[in-house]
Amino acid sequence: MRTRYFVAAEKAFVDTTAPVICVVVGESGYYPIFTAQTVDTLNGGSLPESVLTAAGIGSMFGWNVPGAKDAVKYNG
């Protein structure tokens, strides 16, 4: 199973009405999540901001770019 990160939509700079997006490591794009749960709850705890930012970069620009490395190697 691939690693999933949940990111607040306003921090990911995506155009969606969903409050949260799901980013899957290795996949391009994102999935809108309509939920009342917080990002920290969905992620199973608070993740470093660098990991969430890297997940957004990887989903938009590819998982091999330098900006995505923190999300790919993070194993919390």
C-alpha positions as CSV (number, residue, x, y, z in Angstrom):
1,M,0.0,0.0,0.0
2,R,1.4,3.4,-0.9
3,T,1.9,6.1,1.6
4,R,-1.0,8.6,1.9
5,Y,-0.7,12.1,3.2
6,F,-3.7,14.4,4.0
7,V,-3.1,18.1,3.5
8,A,-5.3,21.1,4.2
9,A,-6.4,22.3,0.8
10,E,-5.6,25.9,1.4
11,K,-2.0,25.0,2.1
12,A,-1.7,23.0,-1.0
13,F,-2.9,25.8,-3.3
14,V,-5.4,23.6,-5.2
15,D,-8.7,24.7,-6.6
16,T,-11.2,22.6,-4.7
17,T,-14.2,23.1,-2.3
18,A,-13.0,20.2,-0.2
19,P,-11.3,21.2,3.1
20,V,-8.7,18.4,2.8
21,I,-6.9,16.6,0.0
22,C,-5.3,13.2,-0.1
23,V,-2.0,12.9,-1.8
24,V,-0.6,9.4,-2.6
25,V,3.2,9.0,-2.9
26,G,4.0,8.0,-6.4
27,E,0.8,9.2,-8.0
28,S,0.2,12.6,-9.7
29,G,-2.7,14.7,-8.6
30,Y,-4.8,14.6,-5.5
31,Y,-8.2,13.3,-4.2
32,P,-10.6,15.8,-2.5
33,I,-11.8,14.6,0.9
34,F,-15.0,16.0,2.3
35,T,-14.8,15.4,6.0
36,A,-15.1,17.1,9.3
37,Q,-12.0,15.4,10.7
38,T,-8.8,17.4,11.0
39,V,-5.7,16.8,8.9
40,D,-3.8,15.6,12.0
41,T,-6.5,13.1,12.8
42,L,-6.5,11.7,9.3
43,N,-2.7,11.5,9.3
44,G,-2.7,9.7,12.6
45,G,-0.9,12.6,14.3
46,S,0.9,15.8,13.4
47,L,3.4,15.5,10.6
48,P,6.2,18.0,9.9
49,E,5.2,20.9,7.6
50,S,8.1,19.9,5.4
51,V,6.6,16.5,4.7
52,L,3.2,17.9,3.8
53,T,4.7,20.6,1.6
54,A,6.9,17.9,-0.1
55,A,3.8,15.8,-0.7
56,G,2.1,18.6,-2.5
57,I,5.2,19.3,-4.6
58,G,5.5,15.6,-5.5
59,S,1.9,15.3,-6.6
60,M,2.1,18.4,-8.8
61,F,5.6,18.2,-10.3
62,G,6.6,14.6,-10.0
63,W,8.1,12.4,-7.2
64,N,11.7,12.6,-8.5
65,V,12.1,16.4,-8.1
66,P,14.2,17.6,-5.2
67,G,11.2,19.3,-3.5
68,A,9.4,15.9,-3.0
69,K,12.2,14.1,-1.3
70,D,11.0,14.7,2.3
71,A,7.6,13.1,1.6
72,V,9.2,10.1,-0.2
73,K,11.7,9.3,2.6
74,Y,9.6,10.2,5.6
75,N,8.6,7.1,7.6
76,G,7.2,8.8,10.8
